[in-house]
């Protein structure tokens, strides 16, 4: 793709063309080429992270509903793990977000880790920068299910929301460094479970 084509595609992204945004994200993922973007960083970026199965996608769904009730536009960058064997990814985060598929003020894009560690894909930072130029009010970055030391999300978002579930450790686990240190907001999900 020529520089002129890149410039035209970026112009369409800035005008709110969702297909152009999707195409540009695909270029970033497949080539590693970032777009030369200046300015346009106005969206509040929220990172949602936590262990596998704690309800990150369900939390994202609830947050989208809350923001849309207030007429905010929202982009979701949902990171899914890639198989270490096949290299493929089940981009399953979209399954929990079907209520928002036809909403013109919601953009949902899954990103595969493609072997990258830390909770995000290698392209997340460049994709996030591009998405910020598309003039959304909020951007939500959902990590893969993470462990204690996978804290990369804190480097690319404004606010980190850590989703927890009862029974995921004791006081000693809670005092260890890592994931529990990076949160700006902590959400204890599944509070109806025994031990909550």
C-alpha positions in Angstrom: 0.0 0.0 0.0 1.4 3.4 -1.0 1.9 6.3 1.3 -1.0 8.1 -0.5 -3.2 5.1 0.1 -2.3 5.1 3.8 -3.0 8.9 4.0 -6.4 8.4 2.3 -7.3 5.4 4.6 -6.4 7.4 7.7 -8.5 10.3 6.4 -11.5 8.0 6.2 -10.8 6.7 9.7 -10.8 10.2 11.1 -14.2 10.8 9.4 -15.6 7.9 11.4 -15.6 5.3 8.6 -15.7 2.0 10.5 -14.8 -0.1 7.5 -11.7 2.0 6.9 -10.8 1.6 10.6 -11.2 -2.2 10.3 -9.1 -2.3 7.2 -6.4 -0.2 8.8 -6.3 -2.4 11.9 -5.9 -5.4 9.6 -2.9 -3.7 7.9 -1.3 -3.1 11.3 -1.8 -6.7 12.5 -0.6 -8.3 9.3 2.4 -6.0 8.4 3.4 -4.5 11.7 3.2 -1.1 10.0 1.8 1.7 12.2 0.1 4.7 10.7 1.7 8.1 11.1 -0.8 9.7 13.4 -0.6 13.1 15.0 -3.2 14.5 17.4 -6.7 13.2 17.8 -6.1 11.6 21.2 -9.3 12.5 23.1 -10.9 9.2 24.0 -10.8 7.9 27.6 -9.1 4.5 27.4 -10.1 1.9 29.9 -8.2 -1.4 30.3 -10.1 -4.4 31.6 -8.0 -7.2 32.9 -8.1 -10.3 35.2 -7.7 -14.0 35.3 -9.4 -16.3 32.9 -13.1 -16.8 33.6 -13.6 -13.9 36.1 -16.1 -12.2 33.8 -14.1 -9.6 31.8 -16.3 -9.9 28.7 -19.4 -9.7 30.8 -18.1 -6.6 32.5 -17.2 -5.1 29.1 -20.8 -5.8 28.0 -22.2 -4.0 31.1 -19.9 -1.1 30.6 -20.9 -0.6 27.0 -24.6 -0.6 28.0 -23.8 2.0 30.6 -21.9 4.3 28.3 -24.4 3.9 25.4 -27.3 4.9 27.8 -25.3 8.2 28.1 -25.0 8.4 24.3 -21.2 7.9 24.3 -19.5 6.2 21.4 -17.4 3.2 22.3 -14.7 1.2 20.6 -13.7 -2.2 22.1 -10.4 -3.9 21.4 -10.7 -7.4 22.7 -7.5 -9.4 22.9 -7.9 -13.2 22.6 -5.2 -15.9 23.0 -3.7 -17.6 20.0 -3.2 -21.4 20.1 0.4 -22.4 20.7 -0.2 -25.4 18.5 -2.2 -24.1 15.5 -1.5 -20.4 15.8 -5.2 -19.7 15.3 -7.5 -17.9 17.8 -11.1 -18.3 18.7 -12.1 -14.7 18.8 -14.7 -15.5 21.5 -15.0 -12.1 23.2 -17.5 -11.0 20.5 -19.9 -13.8 21.5 -20.8 -11.9 24.7 -21.2 -8.6 22.9 -23.9 -9.5 20.3 -26.3 -6.9 21.7 -24.1 -4.2 20.3 -23.3 -5.5 16.8 -25.8 -3.2 15.0 -25.2 -0.1 17.1 -23.4 2.5 14.8 -21.8 4.1 17.9 -20.1 0.8 18.9 -17.0 -0.6 17.2 -15.8 -4.1 18.3 -12.5 -5.6 17.1 -10.9 -8.7 18.3 -7.1 -9.0 18.2 -5.2 -12.2 18.5 -2.1 -12.4 20.8 -0.1 -14.3 18.0 2.3 -15.5 20.7 2.8 -12.2 22.4 2.9 -12.3 26.2 1.8 -9.7 28.7 -2.0 -9.8 28.1 -2.1 -7.8 24.9 -1.1 -8.5 21.3 2.1 -7.0 19.8 -0.1 -4.7 17.7 -2.3 -3.4 20.5 -0.4 -0.1 21.0 -0.5 0.8 17.3 -4.1 -0.3 16.9 -5.1 1.8 20.0 -3.3 4.9 18.6 -5.2 4.4 15.3 -8.5 3.9 17.1 -8.0 7.1 19.1 -7.9 9.0 15.8 -11.4 7.8 15.0 -13.0 10.1 17.5 -14.6 7.7 20.0 -15.6 9.0 23.4 -14.3 5.8 25.1 -12.1 2.9 24.1 -12.1 -0.3 26.1 -9.1 -2.6 25.9 -9.9 -6.1 27.2 -6.9 -8.3 27.8 -6.6 -12.1 27.5 -7.0 -13.9 30.8 -3.8 -13.0 32.7 -1.7 -14.1 35.6 0.1 -12.1 38.3 2.9 -10.7 36.2 1.0 -9.8 33.0 0.6 -6.1 33.5 1.3 -4.6 30.0 -2.1 -3.1 29.8 -1.2 -0.4 32.4 1.2 1.1 29.9 -1.3 1.8 27.2 -4.5 2.8 29.0 -5.7 5.7 31.2 -7.6 3.6 33.7 -7.1 -0.1 34.6 -10.1 -2.0 35.9 -9.1 -5.4 37.4 -11.9 -7.9 37.5 -11.6 -10.5 40.4 -13.8 -13.4 41.5 -14.2 -14.9 45.0 -12.0 -17.9 45.8 -9.1 -16.9 43.6 -6.5 -16.8 46.4 -5.9 -16.0 50.0 -4.4 -13.0 51.8 -0.9 -14.1 50.9 -1.8 -14.2 47.2 -3.4 -10.8 47.5 -0.2 -9.3 48.9 2.0 -10.5 46.1 3.2 -7.9 43.6 1.7 -7.9 40.1 -1.8 -7.7 38.8 -3.3 -6.5 42.0 -0.9 -3.5 42.1 -1.9 -2.0 38.8 -5.6 -1.4 39.2 -7.3 2.0 39.5 -10.6 0.2 40.0 -11.2 -3.3 41.4 -14.4 -5.2 40.6 -15.3 -8.3 42.5 -17.5 -10.2 40.1 -19.6 -13.3 40.8 -20.3 -12.1 44.3 -23.1 -14.6 44.6 -20.5 -17.5 44.7 -19.8 -19.2 47.9 -16.9 -17.6 49.8 -17.7 -14.1 48.5 
